[in-house]
């Protein structure tokens, strides 16, 4: 794994969509991961209480946005994180081995 340089984004930088997380937990985990690597990430949910989540059904949970100049580094960090996750979790056997 290589060392990611600190974010080169300046205040007011143009933001680009990085990915669409499946839910709030994934969005917050990825935002925290990127922040640990010095990349600011903006989490935007498509939930609207007035329409009771109608937009989430059509467009997905929301998006994670990063500065234009951080997209490549952020994408690599997220891919390494996803590649390191187990593909299948063992089922709970109710305490039996």
N, CA, C and O atoms as a GROMACS GRO file, in nm:
protein
  388
    1UNK      N    1   0.085  -0.116   0.000
    1UNK     CA    2   0.000   0.000   0.000
    1UNK      C    3   0.090   0.123   0.000
    1UNK      O    4   0.193   0.125   0.067
    2UNK      N    5   0.051   0.224  -0.074
    2UNK     CA    6   0.131   0.346  -0.080
    2UNK      C    7   0.072   0.455   0.008
    2UNK      O    8  -0.045   0.448   0.046
    3UNK      N    9   0.152   0.554   0.040
    3UNK     CA   10   0.107   0.665   0.123
    3UNK      C   11   0.035   0.766   0.037
    3UNK      O   12   0.087   0.810  -0.066
    4UNK      N   13  -0.085   0.804   0.078
    4UNK     CA   14  -0.165   0.901   0.005
    4UNK      C   15  -0.126   1.041   0.052
    4UNK      O   16  -0.123   1.066   0.173
    5UNK      N   17  -0.097   1.132  -0.039
    5UNK     CA   18  -0.065   1.268   0.002
    5UNK      C   19  -0.187   1.338   0.060
    5UNK      O   20  -0.301   1.298   0.032
    6UNK      N   21  -0.166   1.439   0.139
    6UNK     CA   22  -0.275   1.516   0.196
    6UNK      C   23  -0.356   1.580   0.084
    6UNK      O   24  -0.305   1.606  -0.025
    7UNK      N   25  -0.482   1.603   0.112
    7UNK     CA   26  -0.572   1.661   0.014
    7UNK      C   27  -0.518   1.793  -0.037
    7UNK      O   28  -0.473   1.878   0.040
    8UNK      N   29  -0.524   1.809  -0.167
    8UNK     CA   30  -0.479   1.934  -0.227
    8UNK      C   31  -0.597   2.027  -0.253
    8UNK      O   32  -0.581   2.133  -0.312
    9UNK      N   33  -0.716   1.986  -0.207
    9UNK     CA   34  -0.836   2.066  -0.230
    9UNK      C   35  -0.831   2.194  -0.149
    9UNK      O   36  -0.789   2.195  -0.034
   10UNK      N   37  -0.875   2.299  -0.210
   10UNK     CA   38  -0.885   2.427  -0.141
   10UNK      C   39  -1.032   2.456  -0.114
   10UNK      O   40  -1.119   2.401  -0.181
   11UNK      N   41  -1.060   2.542  -0.016
   11UNK     CA   42  -1.200   2.575   0.010
   11UNK      C   43  -1.266   2.627  -0.118
   11UNK      O   44  -1.210   2.708  -0.191
   12UNK      N   45  -1.386   2.578  -0.143
   12UNK     CA   46  -1.457   2.620  -0.262
   12UNK      C   47  -1.422   2.539  -0.386
   12UNK      O   48  -1.465   2.572  -0.496
   13UNK      N   49  -1.342   2.431  -0.369
   13UNK     CA   50  -1.307   2.346  -0.483
   13UNK      C   51  -1.432   2.282  -0.540
   13UNK      O   52  -1.530   2.259  -0.469
   14UNK      N   53  -1.428   2.254  -0.669
   14UNK     CA   54  -1.540   2.184  -0.733
   14UNK      C   55  -1.546   2.042  -0.679
   14UNK      O   56  -1.444   1.974  -0.669
   15UNK      N   57  -1.666   1.998  -0.644
   15UNK     CA   58  -1.685   1.864  -0.589
   15UNK      C   59  -1.741   1.774  -0.698
   15UNK      O   60  -1.821   1.816  -0.782
   16UNK      N   61  -1.697   1.647  -0.695
   16UNK     CA   62  -1.747   1.547  -0.790
   16UNK      C   63  -1.799   1.428  -0.712
   16UNK      O   64  -1.751   1.396  -0.604
   17UNK      N   65  -1.899   1.360  -0.771
   17UNK     CA   66  -1.951   1.239  -0.709
   17UNK      C   67  -1.846   1.130  -0.717
   17UNK      O   68  -1.789   1.105  -0.824
   18UNK      N   69  -1.819   1.066  -0.604
   18UNK     CA   70  -1.724   0.955  -0.599
   18UNK      C   71  -1.799   0.823  -0.614
   18UNK      O   72  -1.762   0.740  -0.697
   19UNK      N   73  -1.903   0.803  -0.533
   19UNK     CA   74  -1.979   0.679  -0.539
   19UNK      C   75  -2.112   0.695  -0.468
   19UNK      O   76  -2.135   0.792  -0.396
   20UNK      N   77  -2.200   0.596  -0.491
   20UNK     CA   78  -2.330   0.592  -0.424
   20UNK      C   79  -2.327   0.480  -0.319
   20UNK      O   80  -2.329   0.362  -0.355
   21UNK      N   81  -2.322   0.517  -0.192
   21UNK     CA   82  -2.324   0.414  -0.088
   21UNK      C   83  -2.461   0.348  -0.078
   21UNK      O   84  -2.561   0.403  -0.124
   22UNK      N   85  -2.465   0.230  -0.019
   22UNK     CA   86  -2.591   0.156  -0.004
   22UNK      C   87  -2.678   0.210   0.109
   22UNK      O   88  -2.801   0.198   0.105
   23UNK      N   89  -2.613   0.270   0.211
   23UNK     CA   90  -2.689   0.317   0.327
   23UNK      C   91  -2.605   0.418   0.405
   23UNK      O   92  -2.490   0.445   0.370
   24UNK      N   93  -2.663   0.472   0.512
   24UNK     CA   94  -2.596   0.574   0.592
   24UNK      C   95  -2.470   0.520   0.660
   24UNK      O   96  -2.370   0.591   0.667
   25UNK      N   97  -2.474   0.397   0.708
   25UNK     CA   98  -2.357   0.340   0.776
   25UNK      C   99  -2.238   0.331   0.682
   25UNK      O  100  -2.126   0.367   0.719
   26UNK      N  101  -2.262   0.283   0.560
   26UNK     CA  102  -2.153   0.274   0.462
   26UNK      C  103  -2.102   0.414   0.426
   26UNK      O  104  -1.981   0.434   0.412
   27UNK      N  105  -2.192   0.509   0.411
   27UNK     CA  106  -2.152   0.646   0.376
   27UNK      C  107  -2.063   0.706   0.484
   27UNK      O  108  -1.960   0.766   0.455
   28UNK      N  109  -2.103   0.689   0.609
   28UNK     CA  110  -2.024   0.746   0.720
   28UNK      C  111  -1.889   0.676   0.735
   28UNK      O  112  -1.789   0.740   0.764
   29UNK      N  113  -1.887   0.544   0.714
   29UNK     CA  114  -1.761   0.469   0.724
   29UNK      C  115  -1.663   0.515   0.616
   29UNK      O  116  -1.544   0.534   0.643
   30UNK      N  117  -1.711   0.532   0.493
   30UNK     CA  118  -1.624   0.575   0.384
   30UNK      C  119  -1.578   0.719   0.404
   30UNK      O  120  -1.461   0.750   0.379
   31UNK      N  121  -1.667   0.806   0.449
   31UNK     CA  122  -1.629   0.945   0.475
   31UNK      C  123  -1.520   0.950   0.583
   31UNK      O  124  -1.424   1.027   0.570
   32UNK      N  125  -1.534   0.870   0.689
   32UNK     CA  126  -1.433   0.866   0.795
   32UNK      C  127  -1.301   0.809   0.744
   32UNK      O  128  -1.194   0.858   0.779
   33UNK      N  129  -1.308   0.706   0.660
   33UNK     CA  130  -1.188   0.646   0.601
   33UNK      C  131  -1.112   0.750   0.519
   33UNK      O  132  -0.990   0.762   0.530
   34UNK      N  133  -1.184   0.823   0.436
   34UNK     CA  134  -1.120   0.925   0.352
   34UNK      C  135  -1.061   1.036   0.438
   34UNK      O  136  -0.951   1.084   0.410
   35UNK      N  137  -1.133   1.078   0.541
   35UNK     CA  138  -1.082   1.182   0.630
   35UNK      C  139  -0.953   1.137   0.699
   35UNK      O  140  -0.862   1.216   0.720
   36UNK      N  141  -0.946   1.008   0.735
   36UNK     CA  142  -0.824   0.953   0.795
   36UNK      C  143  -0.705   0.965   0.701
   36UNK      O  144  -0.590   0.970   0.744
   37UNK      N  145  -0.734   0.969   0.571
   37UNK     CA  146  -0.629   0.983   0.470
   37UNK      C  147  -0.613   1.128   0.422
   37UNK      O  148  -0.546   1.154   0.323
   38UNK      N  149  -0.677   1.221   0.494
   38UNK     CA  150  -0.661   1.362   0.462
   38UNK      C  151  -0.747   1.411   0.347
   38UNK      O  152  -0.719   1.516   0.288
   39UNK      N  153  -0.852   1.338   0.314
   39UNK     CA  154  -0.941   1.378   0.204
   39UNK      C  155  -1.078   1.410   0.262
   39UNK      O  156  -1.142   1.325   0.323
   40UNK      N  157  -1.123   1.533   0.242
   40UNK     CA  158  -1.255   1.574   0.286
   40UNK      C  159  -1.359   1.514   0.194
   40UNK      O  160  -1.347   1.522   0.072
   41UNK      N  161  -1.462   1.453   0.253
   41UNK     CA  162  -1.571   1.394   0.175
   41UNK      C  163  -1.703   1.451   0.224
   41UNK      O  164  -1.725   1.466   0.344
   42UNK      N  165  -1.788   1.482   0.131
   42UNK     CA  166  -1.920   1.535   0.162
   42UNK      C  167  -2.022   1.424   0.139
   42UNK      O  168  -2.026   1.364   0.032
   43UNK      N  169  -2.105   1.396   0.239
   43UNK     CA  170  -2.206   1.292   0.229
   43UNK      C  171  -2.341   1.361   0.206
   43UNK      O  172  -2.382   1.447   0.284
   44UNK      N  173  -2.408   1.321   0.100
   44UNK     CA  174  -2.539   1.377   0.069
   44UNK      C  175  -2.641   1.265   0.054
   44UNK      O  176  -2.628   1.178  -0.031
   45UNK      N  177  -2.742   1.270   0.138
   45UNK     CA  178  -2.851   1.171   0.131
   45UNK      C  179  -2.960   1.225   0.039
   45UNK      O  180  -2.983   1.346   0.034
   46UNK      N  181  -3.025   1.137  -0.033
   46UNK     CA  182  -3.137   1.177  -0.117
   46UNK      C  183  -3.270   1.170  -0.042
   46UNK      O  184  -3.376   1.191  -0.101
   47UNK      N  185  -3.264   1.140   0.088
   47UNK     CA  186  -3.388   1.129   0.164
   47UNK      C  187  -3.451   1.267   0.183
   47UNK      O  188  -3.382   1.364   0.215
   48UNK      N  189  -3.578   1.273   0.162
   48UNK     CA  190  -3.653   1.397   0.181
   48UNK      C  191  -3.778   1.361   0.262
   48UNK      O  192  -3.862   1.284   0.216
   49UNK      N  193  -3.787   1.416   0.382
   49UNK     CA  194  -3.899   1.379   0.469
   49UNK      C  195  -4.034   1.419   0.409
   49UNK      O  196  -4.135   1.354   0.437
   50UNK      N  197  -4.036   1.522   0.329
   50UNK     CA  198  -4.162   1.564   0.268
   50UNK      C  199  -4.216   1.458   0.173
   50UNK      O  200  -4.337   1.445   0.156
   51UNK      N  201  -4.126   1.383   0.110
   51UNK     CA  202  -4.168   1.281   0.014
   51UNK      C  203  -4.144   1.139   0.065
   51UNK      O  204  -4.154   1.042  -0.010
   52UNK      N  205  -4.110   1.127   0.195
   52UNK     CA  206  -4.095   0.998   0.262
   52UNK      C  207  -4.001   0.902   0.188
   52UNK      O  208  -4.033   0.784   0.171
   53UNK      N  209  -3.886   0.952   0.145
   53UNK     CA  210  -3.786   0.865   0.084
   53UNK      C  211  -3.811   0.831  -0.061
   53UNK      O  212  -3.746   0.742  -0.115
   54UNK      N  213  -3.904   0.898  -0.126
   54UNK     CA  214  -3.937   0.868  -0.265
   54UNK      C  215  -3.815   0.878  -0.356
   54UNK      O  216  -3.798   0.796  -0.446
   55UNK      N  217  -3.730   0.978  -0.334
   55UNK     CA  218  -3.613   0.996  -0.420
   55UNK      C  219  -3.509   0.887  -0.399
   55UNK      O  220  -3.438   0.851  -0.492
   56UNK      N  221  -3.500   0.833  -0.277
   56UNK     CA  222  -3.406   0.725  -0.251
   56UNK      C  223  -3.446   0.600  -0.327
   56UNK      O  224  -3.360   0.524  -0.372
   57UNK      N  225  -3.575   0.576  -0.341
   57UNK     CA  226  -3.620   0.459  -0.415
   57UNK      C  227  -3.579   0.470  -0.563
   57UNK      O  228  -3.549   0.369  -0.627
   58UNK      N  229  -3.578   0.590  -0.614
   58UNK     CA  230  -3.546   0.610  -0.756
   58UNK      C  231  -3.396   0.629  -0.781
   58UNK      O  232  -3.342   0.574  -0.877
   59UNK      N  233  -3.330   0.707  -0.695
   59UNK     CA  234  -3.190   0.746  -0.721
   59UNK      C  235  -3.087   0.677  -0.633
   59UNK      O  236  -2.967   0.695  -0.654
   60UNK      N  237  -3.129   0.599  -0.535
   60UNK     CA  238  -3.035   0.536  -0.443
   60UNK      C  239  -3.026   0.614  -0.313
   60UNK      O  240  -3.090   0.719  -0.298
   61UNK      N  241  -2.947   0.564  -0.219
   61UNK     CA  242  -2.941   0.625  -0.086
   61UNK      C  243  -2.892   0.769  -0.092
   61UNK      O  244  -2.950   0.857  -0.029
   62UNK      N  245  -2.788   0.794  -0.168
   62UNK     CA  246  -2.727   0.927  -0.175
   62UNK      C  247  -2.594   0.917  -0.246
   62UNK      O  248  -2.569   0.822  -0.320
   63UNK      N  249  -2.507   1.015  -0.224
   63UNK     CA  250  -2.374   1.016  -0.287
   63UNK      C  251  -2.268   1.063  -0.189
   63UNK      O  252  -2.297   1.133  -0.092
   64UNK      N  253  -2.146   1.022  -0.217
   64UNK     CA  254  -2.029   1.076  -0.148
   64UNK      C  255  -1.954   1.159  -0.251
   64UNK      O  256  -1.924   1.112  -0.361
   65UNK      N  257  -1.925   1.283  -0.213
   65UNK     CA  258  -1.858   1.375  -0.305
   65UNK      C  259  -1.722   1.414  -0.248
   65UNK      O  260  -1.707   1.431  -0.127
   66UNK      N  261  -1.624   1.428  -0.336
   66UNK     CA  262  -1.490   1.473  -0.298
   66UNK      C  263  -1.446   1.580  -0.397
   66UNK      O  264  -1.505   1.595  -0.504
   67UNK      N  265  -1.343   1.654  -0.361
   67UNK     CA  266  -1.290   1.757  -0.450
   67UNK      C  267  -1.240   1.692  -0.578
   67UNK      O  268  -1.187   1.580  -0.577
   68UNK      N  269  -1.256   1.763  -0.687
   68UNK     CA  270  -1.217   1.712  -0.818
   68UNK      C  271  -1.074   1.658  -0.819
   68UNK      O  272  -1.049   1.552  -0.876
   69UNK      N  273  -0.982   1.728  -0.756
   69UNK     CA  274  -0.842   1.684  -0.756
   69UNK      C  275  -0.814   1.564  -0.666
   69UNK      O  276  -0.705   1.507  -0.671
   70UNK      N  277  -0.912   1.526  -0.582
   70UNK     CA  278  -0.894   1.412  -0.491
   70UNK      C  279  -0.964   1.285  -0.539
   70UNK      O  280  -0.953   1.181  -0.473
   71UNK      N  281  -1.034   1.290  -0.652
   71UNK     CA  282  -1.114   1.176  -0.697
   71UNK      C  283  -1.030   1.050  -0.715
   71UNK      O  284  -1.068   0.944  -0.666
   72UNK      N  285  -0.918   1.058  -0.784
   72UNK     CA  286  -0.837   0.938  -0.812
   72UNK      C  287  -0.785   0.875  -0.683
   72UNK      O  288  -0.794   0.753  -0.665
   73UNK      N  289  -0.730   0.956  -0.593
   73UNK     CA  290  -0.678   0.903  -0.467
   73UNK      C  291  -0.790   0.846  -0.382
   73UNK      O  292  -0.775   0.740  -0.322
   74UNK      N  293  -0.903   0.916  -0.376
   74UNK     CA  294  -1.016   0.869  -0.296
   74UNK      C  295  -1.070   0.738  -0.351
   74UNK      O  296  -1.103   0.647  -0.273
   75UNK      N  297  -1.080   0.726  -0.482
   75UNK     CA  298  -1.130   0.603  -0.543
   75UNK      C  299  -1.038   0.486  -0.508
   75UNK      O  300  -1.086   0.377  -0.477
   76UNK      N  301  -0.908   0.507  -0.512
   76UNK     CA  302  -0.813   0.400  -0.480
   76UNK      C  303  -0.825   0.359  -0.333
   76UNK      O  304  -0.821   0.240  -0.302
   77UNK      N  305  -0.840   0.454  -0.244
   77UNK     CA  306  -0.856   0.424  -0.102
   77UNK      C  307  -0.981   0.339  -0.078
   77UNK      O  308  -0.977   0.240  -0.006
   78UNK      N  309  -1.091   0.379  -0.140
   78UNK     CA  310  -1.217   0.306  -0.123
   78UNK      C  311  -1.205   0.166  -0.182
   78UNK      O  312  -1.253   0.070  -0.121
   79UNK      N  313  -1.143   0.152  -0.298
   79UNK     CA  314  -1.128   0.020  -0.359
   79UNK      C  315  -1.043  -0.072  -0.272
   79UNK      O  316  -1.076  -0.190  -0.256
   80UNK      N  317  -0.933  -0.021  -0.216
   80UNK     CA  318  -0.849  -0.102  -0.127
   80UNK      C  319  -0.928  -0.145  -0.003
   80UNK      O  320  -0.914  -0.258   0.044
   81UNK      N  321  -1.009  -0.055   0.049
   81UNK     CA  322  -1.091  -0.086   0.167
   81UNK      C  323  -1.193  -0.194   0.133
   81UNK      O  324  -1.210  -0.288   0.211
   82UNK      N  325  -1.259  -0.182   0.019
   82UNK     CA  326  -1.357  -0.283  -0.020
   82UNK      C  327  -1.291  -0.416  -0.051
   82UNK      O  328  -1.347  -0.521  -0.018
   83UNK      N  329  -1.174  -0.415  -0.113
   83UNK     CA  330  -1.102  -0.539  -0.144
   83UNK      C  331  -1.057  -0.612  -0.017
   83UNK      O  332  -1.044  -0.734  -0.017
   84UNK      N  333  -1.034  -0.536   0.090
   84UNK     CA  334  -0.988  -0.596   0.216
   84UNK      C  335  -1.102  -0.655   0.297
   84UNK      O  336  -1.078  -0.731   0.391
   85UNK      N  337  -1.225  -0.621   0.263
   85UNK     CA  338  -1.342  -0.671   0.337
   85UNK      C  339  -1.369  -0.816   0.300
   85UNK      O  340  -1.350  -0.854   0.184
   86UNK      N  341  -1.413  -0.897   0.395
   86UNK     CA  342  -1.447  -1.036   0.362
   86UNK      C  343  -1.567  -1.041   0.268
   86UNK      O  344  -1.660  -0.961   0.280
   87UNK      N  345  -1.564  -1.135   0.177
   87UNK     CA  346  -1.674  -1.147   0.080
   87UNK      C  347  -1.798  -1.209   0.144
   87UNK      O  348  -1.910  -1.167   0.114
   88UNK      N  349  -1.778  -1.307   0.230
   88UNK     CA  350  -1.889  -1.376   0.295
   88UNK      C  351  -1.862  -1.381   0.444
   88UNK      O  352  -1.753  -1.416   0.488
   89UNK      N  353  -1.962  -1.347   0.520
   89UNK     CA  354  -1.949  -1.357   0.665
   89UNK      C  355  -2.005  -1.490   0.710
   89UNK      O  356  -2.109  -1.534   0.660
   90UNK      N  357  -1.937  -1.556   0.804
   90UNK     CA  358  -1.990  -1.684   0.852
   90UNK      C  359  -2.124  -1.663   0.922
   90UNK      O  360  -2.144  -1.563   0.990
   91UNK      N  361  -2.213  -1.758   0.904
   91UNK     CA  362  -2.344  -1.748   0.968
   91UNK      C  363  -2.330  -1.777   1.117
   91UNK      O  364  -2.246  -1.856   1.159
   92UNK      N  365  -2.416  -1.712   1.194
   92UNK     CA  366  -2.417  -1.736   1.338
   92UNK      C  367  -2.473  -1.875   1.363
   92UNK      O  368  -2.585  -1.905   1.320
   93UNK      N  369  -2.399  -1.960   1.430
   93UNK     CA  370  -2.441  -2.097   1.457
   93UNK      C  371  -2.508  -2.108   1.594
   93UNK      O  372  -2.528  -2.218   1.645
   94UNK      N  373  -2.543  -1.994   1.652
   94UNK     CA  374  -2.609  -1.997   1.782
   94UNK      C  375  -2.517  -2.043   1.893
   94UNK      O  376  -2.561  -2.107   1.988
   95UNK      N  377  -2.389  -2.011   1.883
   95UNK     CA  378  -2.293  -2.049   1.985
   95UNK      C  379  -2.240  -2.189   1.972
   95UNK      O  380  -2.159  -2.231   2.054
   96UNK      N  381  -2.283  -2.264   1.869
   96UNK     CA  382  -2.235  -2.400   1.850
   96UNK      C  383  -2.114  -2.398   1.757
   96UNK      O  384  -2.111  -2.324   1.659
   97UNK      N  385  -2.016  -2.479   1.788
   97UNK     CA  386  -1.897  -2.488   1.704
   97UNK      C  387  -1.898  -2.614   1.621
   97UNK      O  388  -1.805  -2.638   1.544
   0.00000   0.00000   0.00000
